[in-house]
Amino acid sequence: MMEVREYSAEEYIQMITSYPNFLSSLRQNTLKSNELANELSTGIEKLKAVYPNLKPAKIYFTIGCMRSNGTTIDSLVLIGSELAMADQQTDISEFDGATKEWLETFFNSNPIDNLVLLNVHEYVHTQQKTQVNNLLSIAIREGVAEFVSTLAMEMPSATPAIAYGKKNAQTVLEKFELEMFYPNNQSKWFWSNYPNEFGVRDLGYYVGYQLCEHYYAQAGDKEKAIKRMIELDYTNEVEVEDFVEQTRYFSTSLDSLYQRFENKRPYVTGIRQFENNSTNVDAGIRQITIDFSEPLNGHNTGVDFGELGQDYFPKNDVTKRFWSEDKASWTISVELDPGKHYQLLISNNFRTSEDIPLKPYLIDFNTAN
């Protein structure tokens, strides 16, 4: 668990010293692990009934530092007992803010009552191929585990995001169709209390669940459908896209959705001080101003090294970067040397007020001798 979730010894010490009442109140539940182990075995047998190719895996009860109620590594299922074995009586008085709000909501659902379902979900992960780090693939992989586990256990999902998503299906779908192509946007949809317009975390689980539910409902051979979902190769884009298209869940094709996303993205219209790719830029220039196709949010900025690396990035004072009043341009102060090649990448971390990312733009130029 320390390896998978990158917990440190210092985090464990902080956990023990900061939340003694929480841990004490949890202890009685953790002592139920032996009896729960028998229920877990029954759950795994039910999973094998719907997926006969099930490979063996081992389940371990662990105590983590509040970042996972269940995870996997290779053929091991690791239960984060400090979350997964809690209930309404677990003492959360030592927490505060958003963490306390989330724990209250989660613990009021009595997670320990859903421990078997959770770990059948995690057991499915031990059968799956490695995920690819994009929003859609993560949604499918988590959705497969959630859908197959509930199917095997013949019980509804205990994940709050599933119930919320079903009640707000169109709104969630429309938002995901736009944002599934956003870079670096996982925390809004998975494994985080990052704020979103829904007020419910982990809604990517719901999207993946619906993809699987749609696919399974249309499948003539149900056992074959489960096999395909579990054994999906996320590194094979054609295979993933074919699966998605067969679900008929999204409002249109992935290609059309991607083009719709691209058409909404703001872009750099030009540089004030010189033409991009110029080879004779005045080294006396002290500012570079970038104009955008529309006003941006004025908060997120992403200026990065170009492909040539740090040595080609101009000297600059990070305190002298500023937006225009209308937020349609942004200026970075620089110090340039004569006869040198420079690169700055204006990255997709620049966003509109709707959080739509900028099309990345590489500024590449040479100063005059």
Secondary structure, DSSP 8 states (H G I E B T S, - for coil): -HHHHT--HHHHHHHHHH-HHHHHHHHHHHTTHHHHHHHHHHHHHHHHHH-TT----EEEEE--SSS-SEEEETTEEEEEHHHHT--TTS--TT--HHHHHHHHHHHTT-GGGGHHHHHHHHHHHHHS----SSHHHHHHHHHHHHHHHHHHHTS----HHHHHHHHTHHHHHHHHHHHTT-TT-GGGTSSS----TTS-S-HHHHHHHHHHHHHHHH-SSHHHHHHHHHT--TT-HHHHHHHHHHHT-SSS-HHHHHHHHHHH---EEEESSS-TT-SSB-TT--EEEEEESS---SS---EE--TT-GGGS-EEEEEEEEE-TTSSEEEEEEE--TT-EEEEEE-TT-B-TT--B---EEEEEEB--
